[in-house]
Amino acid sequence: MIPRFKPFLDWREIFAAVSIPRKDDIDRFEKAFAKLMGQKHAIAFPYGRTGLILLLEAMELKGKEIICPAYTCVVVAHAIVYSGNIPVFVDSQESDFNMNLDLVPPLINDNTGAIIATSLFGYPVDLDKLDAIRKSFPHVQIIQDCAHSFAAEWNGRPVQQEGDAAIFGMNISKLITSIFGGMVTTDKDWLATRLRQLRTQRLKKPTFIKSLRRFIYLILVYIAFWEPIYGLINRLERIKVLDRFSKYYDESKIDMPKDYLVSMTNVESRVGTTQIKKYTTIINKHRIAAAYFDEKLLRNEEIKRPIIVEGATYSHYVVRCRTQSQSLYQALCNGVQLGQLIEYVVPEMKAYSCRIKRGQCFPIAHSFPKTTINLPVWTEKEKKINRIINF
Ligand SMILES: *Cc1c(COP(=O)(O)O)cnc(C)c1O
């Protein structure tokens, strides 16, 4: 079976995971990450969401309105709430799934603290529009959510560098992984210093048990994504046996993983450092696959292809299709696991629908969960891509 995503792991990550711990493992990971992103500072966290919580705190935002997309990963909204702030959701745009920045200015007031600009599915956020917003509202901080995009570029400008800070997630479904883990990058010295202070104050040191668990999880990932096994894994996933490992949210709850305030382990940082060396290779695979899909699906009238944007990193290749659920099922029968990355609109979830202003609606975002399908874009091998296309 062709899985919907697959981390690019080989013997190098295992070797890194079992090598002798060094005191500066985390430090080295941060330095390599900052260099990769072309930024002065990178600060590692156990999850991207933990980074966001402490970042908002470091920016001294409390009781503020934080503007974010309605169609994004729900953990972003959870982090805003956990930091003592209020999420304000914005509808998406049809073209590239990103937040519609034209809707943002009317939502800004004196109590607005920050905008979380997300480059969803690897599509760079429109930096020209963002520049205009920054100029008109200098009191609003800009946080780039690069969990999907990493170093996507808008007309040659890397998105992560165009704000006060950027956040990244690095679980196994992201472009590069440190098993779990997240990063915050910034060019501002004071912000980096403050974040490091907060991290020391608020996060516990990881125990040996946590490191061991992360290591075992890594080994299980190798086994699970081994193709002969993957069909079985998929079946177990469908009967919800694997929810403990794969389910990351509860429709009606605003919560965090138990260990969200326990620092990243050294094992994770060593795996992450190894992945950084593969970054260019991985992005190229995604770009080649996206271009190939674009060409081959040109004449398919059942589906709407996503736009091709120079500088996008294609963490996901997302088509629109009216017969989504049948297609997902039929593909599985043909040995292709198509995915559906975000199957909700955050302000329409139970946990948030009671919190938003009456009458606010998100018509574009609302249409995404029922019509989007992600094609597996982790391999550039023609044989595999053709199998997906033929289906
Ligand atoms: C994965 C992700 C994050 C961060 O997730 P963590 O699991 O907390 O590391 C943030 N934003 C988006 C859009 C994501 O997909």
The ligand as an ORCA input file, in Angstrom:
! r2SCAN-3c Opt
* xyz 0 1
  C       1.765     20.558     12.964
  C       1.339     21.962     12.997
  C       1.715     22.844     14.037
  C       2.537     22.422     15.246
  O       2.180     21.205     15.731
  P       2.814     20.444     16.998
  O       2.163     19.106     16.891
  O       2.413     21.195     18.212
  O       4.290     20.379     16.825
  C       1.350     24.167     13.921
  N       0.639     24.617     12.854
  C       0.253     23.814     11.838
  C      -0.504     24.372     10.690
  C       0.575     22.456     11.892
  O       0.186     21.642     10.886
*
